[in-house]
Amino acid sequence: WQQTAGVGDLTFQSLEQEAGAMIAASDFGDYVLKWEVRHGHCSDDTLLNISFIEPPIADPGQGGEVCGNTHQLNAVDGPGNGKWEKVSGPGDIRFVPDDARENPEIHVSAYGHYELRWTESNGICQKDSIISLVFYEQFDAGILIDDTVCGVNAVLVGNDVGSPGEWVTVEGASAGVFENAEALTSAVQVDTPGTFRFGWVVGESICKDTATNTVVFKPTANLVLSDDVQICEGSTVTLTASSNAPVNWEPGVYISDPTANQQLVAPIENTLFRVSSEAENRCVDSAEVHVIVDKQPAADAGPDQELNYQFYTSLEAELPLVGTGSWMRVDGTGNLGDEASTETDISGLSVGENIFRWTVINGVCPEASDEVTILVNDLFIPNVMTPNGDGKNDYFVINGLENMGENKLFIFNRWGNEVYKTDNYYNDWDGKDQDGNNLPADTYFYIIELKEESTLKGYISIKR
C-alpha cells in the first residue's frame, strides 16, 4: 500500500504488505491509496479512494425545570447538521425559527413533562440524545393586606390566582399554627403577642411565588373565666373571672357588683353570663359562662292498692313535669313490665305487702321518690253466715274468688244431700236451696270446683 493523496497523513497500524492493513488518518477528509502487486518483472496497481468523516457529538445541552411555556434550547454545535423533535409530552411544541437550529426557542401548548431528541448527522454518521424538560405554570401571588389584631388569633386571606397555595410563617418569634395551611382563608394562632409576617405561597417547584403580609398581635387582658356549670333551682354558685385589667359582668339582673371578679349568683333559669375586660391598648377580651338551672323534680307513685287474692295489677305514677322516672321494687315480689314508664303492668305479686318506689331525677337536683303499697289479701272463706236481711253476712262471700276464673259451687246438708249448686258463683248465695226456700239453721258442707282442676272444701254454718 502507498498513500498517493490526501488532506493529511495516513499511518499504517499493520504491515503495508498486508492486503487488509489497518490505517489511521491524521485529519478528517478524502485520501487516495495505491495497491500495487509485483511478480518478477511484472506488476499491477489500482487506486482506492477513502473518506474519513468526523462523527457527530449530539450534545442537546441541559434539561430541567422551566417556569412558563417558553424555553431556549442550547445544543452543542457539532460537525454535522442537527434536528430537534418531540419524543413525548402532554402538548404540542413549536420551534422558533425552526427545528434545524441547535438553539431554537420552543413554545409548548400545555404544561407538564416533555422529552426532546437532538439528532446530529454528518455524512453516513448519525447520533442522537434526549433531554427532559418540565414546564410549570408561573403564578403571581399578588399583594396581601397587613393587619393588627387583639390576642394571638388572626384570620389570613390569600389571593385566588388559580393555583393551590400554602400558608407559611416567614418571620416571627415562633411558627404560627394554621387551622388549614392549604386553605385560601385560614385562621392562625401564635404563641405570644408580637409582629409576625406570613406568606401565601403559590405555584410548583422552581416556579413558586410568595405574597406576604404583616400581622401585629396586640396583648389582651388575659381574661380567664369559670367553666360552664349546672345547678339545681334555688341553689347558688360562685363564678370567677381573672384578668390583668378591670372586668365587667352582664346581665345585671343577677349581678350585685358588675366590676367584682367573683360573683355569687342564684339564677332561676338558664342564664348566659358575659364578662369583658379592656386592656390599656384598648384590646377588649370577652368570655361567656353558661349556668344551667335544673328544676327540682316531684314524684307521685299513685294510690296504694288492696287486692283480694289477685297477683297482678297496673301501676300508674303521675307524669313528672321535669326529669325522668323509674320504678323499683322495695319489698315483696313483683315483675315490672317497663321500669321507665309511668304506667306499667306488674305480675308475680305475693300475699301481703308489696312495695314499689317511683323515683324521678332531673340533672343535678336531688332525686324525688314516692312509694306505693300493693296489699294482696289471702283467699278468705267464711265459716258462718246470717242471712236475715240485715245487710251483714247475708251472703256466702269468698273474697278473691272472682280472680280465680270459672268455678262451680255445691252445697250439701249434713246427710250428704245436695241442696244447692251453681256455675260461676258470684258470691250471691243467701242460704236458700235450689228451689229458693230458706235452708234451716245448720252446718253445711261446700265444694268449690275451680277451672284449674283444683277444689276448695269446707263447712259453712247458717244462723238465723
C-alpha positions in Angstrom: 0.0 0.0 0.0 1.1 3.6 -0.7 -0.7 6.9 0.0 -0.8 9.0 -3.1 -3.0 11.9 -2.0 -5.0 13.3 1.0 -5.6 16.1 3.4 -3.3 14.6 5.9 -1.1 11.7 6.6 -2.0 8.1 6.8 -0.4 5.8 9.4 -0.3 2.1 8.8 -1.1 0.3 12.1 -0.1 -3.1 10.5 2.3 -4.1 7.7 1.9 -2.2 4.4 2.3 -5.5 2.6 -0.9 -6.9 4.1 -4.0 -6.7 1.9 -6.2 -6.0 4.9 -3.9 -3.4 6.5 -5.3 -1.2 9.2 -4.7 2.6 8.7 -5.4 5.8 10.7 -5.8 9.3 9.2 -4.3 12.4 10.9 -7.2 14.6 9.6 -10.7 14.0 8.5 -11.2 14.2 4.8 -10.5 12.5 1.4 -7.5 10.2 0.8 -6.1 8.2 -2.2 -4.2 4.9 -1.7 -2.5 2.7 -4.4 -2.4 -1.0 -4.1 0.5 -2.4 -6.1 1.2 -6.1 -6.8 4.6 -7.3 -8.2 5.6 -10.7 -9.5 9.1 -10.9 -11.0 9.4 -8.2 -13.6 5.6 -7.9 -13.8 3.4 -5.5 -11.7 -0.1 -4.1 -11.5 -1.7 -1.5 -9.3 -5.1 0.1 -8.6 -6.3 3.2 -6.6 -8.6 3.3 -3.6 -10.5 6.5 -2.5 -11.3 6.7 1.2 -13.2 9.5 3.0 -12.7 9.8 6.8 -15.9 11.5 8.3 -15.8 13.2 11.7 -18.5 11.5 14.0 -21.3 13.8 15.3 -21.4 14.7 19.0 -25.2 15.1 19.5 -25.0 17.1 22.8 -28.5 18.5 23.4 -27.5 20.7 26.4 -29.1 20.7 29.8 -32.7 19.7 30.6 -34.5 20.6 33.8 -37.5 22.6 35.1 -38.9 25.6 33.3 -41.2 28.4 34.5 -43.7 29.3 31.9 -44.3 27.8 28.5 -41.1 29.1 26.7 -37.6 27.8 26.8 -34.3 28.4 24.8 -32.7 25.1 23.8 -28.8 25.0 23.7 -27.5 22.0 21.8 -23.7 22.0 21.2 -22.8 22.8 17.6 -21.2 19.7 16.0 -19.5 18.9 12.7 -22.8 17.8 11.0 -26.4 19.0 10.7 -28.8 18.7 13.6 -32.6 18.4 14.1 -34.9 18.6 17.1 -38.1 16.5 17.5 -40.6 15.9 20.3 -40.5 12.4 21.8 -43.3 12.7 24.4 -45.3 15.3 26.3 -48.9 16.5 27.0 -49.0 19.2 24.3 -47.5 20.4 21.0 -44.1 22.1 20.6 -43.4 25.0 18.3 -39.7 25.6 17.3 -38.7 29.2 16.5 -37.3 29.9 14.0 -37.2 26.1 13.1 -36.2 22.7 14.5 -32.9 22.5 12.5 -31.0 25.0 14.7 -29.1 24.0 17.8 -30.6 26.8 19.9 -34.2 27.5 18.9 -36.8 28.9 21.2 -39.6 26.5 21.9 -43.2 27.1 22.9 -45.3 24.4 24.5 -49.1 24.3 24.3 -49.6 22.6 27.7 -47.7 22.5 30.9 -46.1 19.2 32.0 -43.2 16.8 31.3 -41.7 16.7 27.8 -38.8 14.7 26.2 -37.0 16.0 23.2 -34.5 14.3 20.9 -31.5 16.2 19.3 -30.2 14.2 16.3 -27.0 15.2 14.5 -25.9 13.8 11.1 -22.6 14.0 9.3 -22.4 12.0 6.1 -23.1 8.4 6.9 -22.7 9.1 10.6 -25.6 9.9 12.9 -26.0 10.2 16.7 -28.9 11.4 18.9 -29.5 12.2 22.6 -32.6 13.0 24.6 -33.3 15.7 27.3 -36.2 16.1 29.7 -37.9 19.4 30.4 -40.8 20.0 32.9 -42.8 23.2 32.2 -44.6 24.7 35.2 -47.2 27.5 35.0 -46.0 30.7 36.5 -48.4 32.3 39.0 -48.3 35.8 40.7 -49.2 35.5 44.4 -50.2 39.2 44.4 -50.2 41.6 47.3 -51.7 40.9 50.8 -53.1 43.4 53.3 -51.4 43.9 56.7 -53.5 43.6 59.8 -53.5 44.4 63.6 -55.4 42.1 66.0 -56.0 41.8 69.7 -54.8 38.5 71.1 -53.0 35.7 69.5 -55.5 34.7 66.8 -55.9 36.1 63.3 -57.5 35.3 60.0 -55.4 35.2 56.9 -56.8 35.7 53.4 -54.8 34.9 50.3 -55.3 35.8 46.7 -57.1 33.3 44.4 -54.8 33.1 41.4 -55.9 29.7 40.1 -53.2 27.7 41.8 -53.1 25.7 45.0 -51.3 27.6 47.8 -49.9 27.1 51.3 -49.5 29.5 54.3 -46.1 29.7 55.9 -44.5 31.7 58.7 -41.9 34.0 57.2 -40.9 35.9 60.3 -41.9 35.9 64.0 -41.0 34.8 67.5 -42.3 31.3 66.6 -44.1 29.5 63.9 -47.8 30.1 63.6 -50.3 27.3 63.9 -52.6 27.3 60.9 -56.1 25.9 61.0 -55.7 24.8 57.4 -52.5 25.8 55.8 -53.7 24.9 52.3 -56.9 26.9 52.5 -57.2 30.3 50.8 -58.7 31.6 54.1 -57.2 30.2 57.3 -57.1 31.0 60.9 -53.7 31.3 62.5 -52.6 31.2 66.2 -49.3 32.3 67.6 -47.7 31.6 71.0 -47.2 35.2 72.1 -48.2 38.7 71.0 -45.8 40.5 68.7 -45.2 41.2 65.0 -45.3 38.3 62.6 -45.0 38.0 58.8 -46.9 35.3 57.0 -46.5 34.1 53.4 -49.1 32.8 50.9 -47.0 30.6 48.5 -48.5 29.6 45.1 -47.1 27.6 42.2 -44.9 24.5 42.0 -41.2 23.6 42.2 -39.0 26.4 40.9 -42.0 28.5 39.8 -43.3 29.4 43.3 -44.3 32.9 44.2 -44.9 34.3 47.7 -47.1 37.2 48.8 -46.5 38.3 52.4 -48.4 40.3 55.0 -47.5 41.6 58.4 -49.8 40.9 61.4 -49.3 42.7 64.7 -50.8 40.7 67.6 -51.5 43.1 70.5 -51.6 41.7 74.0 -55.0 41.4 75.7 -56.1 41.4 79.4 -55.7 37.6 79.5 -59.3 37.0 80.7 -59.9 33.6 82.2 -63.5 32.6 83.2 -65.1 29.8 85.1 -66.3 26.7 83.2 -70.0 26.2 82.4 -71.8 24.9 85.5 -75.1 23.1 86.3 -77.1 23.8 89.5 -80.5 22.9 90.9 -83.2 25.5 91.2 -82.8 27.5 94.4 -79.0 26.9 94.6 -76.2 29.5 94.4 -72.9 29.2 92.5 -69.7 31.3 92.6 -68.4 32.5 89.2 -64.8 33.7 88.9 -63.1 35.9 86.3 -59.4 36.6 86.4 -57.8 39.3 84.3 -55.0 41.8 84.1 -57.5 44.6 83.7 -60.9 45.6 85.2 -63.8 43.4 84.4 -67.5 44.0 83.7 -70.2 41.4 84.2 -73.6 41.0 82.4 -76.6 40.6 82.8 -77.1 42.9 85.8 -80.3 41.2 87.0 -78.3 38.6 88.8 -75.1 40.6 89.4 -74.7 42.8 92.6 -71.3 44.4 91.6 -70.5 44.0 87.9 -66.8 45.0 88.5 -66.1 42.3 91.1 -64.0 39.3 89.9 -66.1 36.9 91.9 -69.9 36.7 91.6 -72.3 34.7 93.9 -75.3 34.2 91.7 -78.6 32.3 92.1 -80.4 32.4 88.7 -83.8 30.9 88.5 -83.5 29.9 84.8 -80.7 29.0 82.3 -78.5 32.1 82.1 -75.6 33.1 79.9 -73.2 35.4 81.8 -70.8 37.6 79.8 -67.6 39.2 81.1 -65.5 41.8 79.2 -62.1 43.3 80.1 -60.3 46.1 78.3 -56.5 46.3 78.4 -54.5 49.6 78.2 -54.0 49.2 74.5 -57.8 49.2 74.1 -57.9 45.5 73.3 -61.2 44.1 74.7 -61.2 40.5 75.9 -64.6 38.8 76.4 -65.8 35.4 77.6 -69.0 33.7 78.5 -70.1 31.1 81.1 -73.4 29.3 80.9 -75.2 28.4 84.1 -77.8 25.7 83.6 -80.6 25.6 86.1 -82.4 22.3 86.6 -85.9 22.3 88.1 -86.5 20.3 91.3 -88.5 17.2 90.3 -91.5 15.8 92.1 -92.7 12.2 92.4 -96.2 10.7 92.8 -96.4 7.0 92.6 -100.2 6.9 92.7 -102.6 5.5 95.4 -102.0 2.3 97.4 -103.9 -0.8 96.2 -105.6 -3.6 98.0 -106.3 -6.8 96.1 -108.2 -9.9 97.0 -106.1 -12.9 96.1 -105.1 -11.2 92.9 -101.4 -11.3 91.9 -101.2 -8.8 89.1 -102.2 -5.2 88.6 -101.1 -2.0 87.0 -99.0 0.9 88.4 -99.8 4.5 87.3 -97.5 7.2 88.5 -98.1 10.9 87.8 -96.2 12.1 84.7 -93.4 14.3 86.1 -93.3 17.9 84.8 -89.4 17.7 84.7 -87.0 14.9 84.7 -87.3 11.2 84.1 -88.6 8.5 86.4 -88.1 4.8 87.0 -89.7 2.0 89.1 -88.0 -0.3 91.5 -89.3 -3.0 93.9 -88.6 -2.2 97.6 -90.4 -5.1 99.4 -92.4 -8.2 98.5 -92.4 -9.7 95.0 -93.4 -8.5 91.5 -92.2 -8.3 88.0 -92.3 -4.9 86.4 -93.2 -4.7 82.7 -91.5 -1.3 81.9 -89.4 0.2 84.7 -89.1 3.6 82.9 -92.8 4.2 82.1 -95.2 5.9 84.4 -97.8 3.2 83.5 -96.7 -0.3 83.7 -98.1 -3.8 84.3 -96.9 -5.8 87.2 -97.2 -9.5 87.8 -95.9 -12.1 90.3 -97.2 -10.4 93.4 -97.3 -12.3 96.7 -99.8 -12.4 99.6 -99.1 -9.5 101.9 -97.5 -6.1 101.3 -95.6 -5.5 98.0 -93.9 -2.1 98.0 -92.7 -0.3 94.9 -90.8 3.1 94.6 -91.2 5.6 91.8 -88.0 7.8 91.6 -87.7 11.0 89.4 -84.3 12.5 88.6 -83.5 15.8 86.8 -80.0 16.9 86.2 -78.0 17.7 89.4 -81.1 18.2 91.6 -81.8 15.8 94.5 -84.0 12.9 93.3 -87.6 12.7 94.4 -89.4 9.5 95.2 -92.7 8.1 96.3 -93.8 4.6 97.3 -97.0 2.7 96.5 -98.0 -0.4 98.6 -100.0 -3.2 97.0 -101.7 -5.3 99.7 -102.7 -8.8 98.4 -105.2 -10.4 100.7 -105.1 -14.1 101.1 -108.2 -16.1 100.0 -110.8 -15.9 102.8 -113.7 -18.3 103.1 -116.1 -17.6 106.0 -117.5 -20.4 108.1 -120.6 -18.5 109.3 -123.4 -16.6 107.5 -126.5 -15.0 108.9 -129.0 -14.5 106.0 -131.5 -12.5 108.0 -131.7 -9.4 105.7 -129.8 -7.0 107.9 -127.1 -6.4 105.3 -124.5 -8.2 107.4 -123.2 -11.6 106.4 -126.4 -12.2 104.4 -124.3 -14.0 101.6 -121.7 -16.6 101.4 -118.8 -14.2 100.3 -115.4 -15.7 99.4 -113.0 -12.8 98.9 -110.7 -13.4 96.0 -112.9 -16.0 94.2 -113.6 -13.5 91.4 -110.0 -13.7 90.5 -109.8 -17.5 90.2 -111.7 -17.9 86.9 -114.6 -20.3 86.2 -115.9 -22.3 89.1 -118.8 -24.4 90.3 -120.3 -24.3 93.8 -122.0 -27.3 95.5 -123.8 -27.1 99.0 -124.6 -30.4 100.9 -126.5 -30.8 104.1 -125.1 -32.9 107.0 -126.6 -36.1 105.5 -124.7 -35.5 102.2 -127.6 -34.5 100.2 -127.0 -31.7 97.6 -129.3 -28.8 98.4 -127.8 -26.1 96.1 -125.4 -25.8 93.1 -124.5 -23.1 90.6 -121.9 -22.5 87.8 -119.6 -19.4 88.0 -120.5 -18.5 91.5 -120.5 -14.7 92.2 -120.8 -14.6 96.0 -124.6 -14.4 95.8 -125.8 -17.5 97.7 -128.0 -16.3 100.6 -128.8 -19.7 102.3 -131.6 -20.9 100.1 -132.0 -24.3 98.5 -132.2 -24.9 94.7 -135.9 -24.0 94.8 -135.4 -20.7 96.6 -136.5 -21.9 100.0 -134.6 -20.8 103.2 -132.5 -23.6 104.5 -132.8 -24.3 108.2 -130.0 -23.1 110.5 -127.5 -25.8 110.5 -124.0 -26.7 109.4 -123.5 -27.4 105.7 -120.6 -28.7 103.6 -119.4 -26.9 100.4 -117.3 -27.9 97.5 -115.9 -25.4 95.0 -114.5 -26.8 91.8 -112.1 -24.4 90.0 -111.1 -24.3 86.3 -107.5 -25.3 87.2 -108.9 -28.7 88.3 -108.4 -27.8 92.0 -111.1 -28.0 94.6 -111.9 -26.0 97.8 -113.8 -27.8 100.5 -115.1 -26.8 103.9 -118.1 -26.1 106.3 -120.4 -23.1 106.5 -122.9 -22.6 109.3 -126.2 -20.9 108.7 -127.5 -18.9 111.7 -130.9 -17.2 111.6 
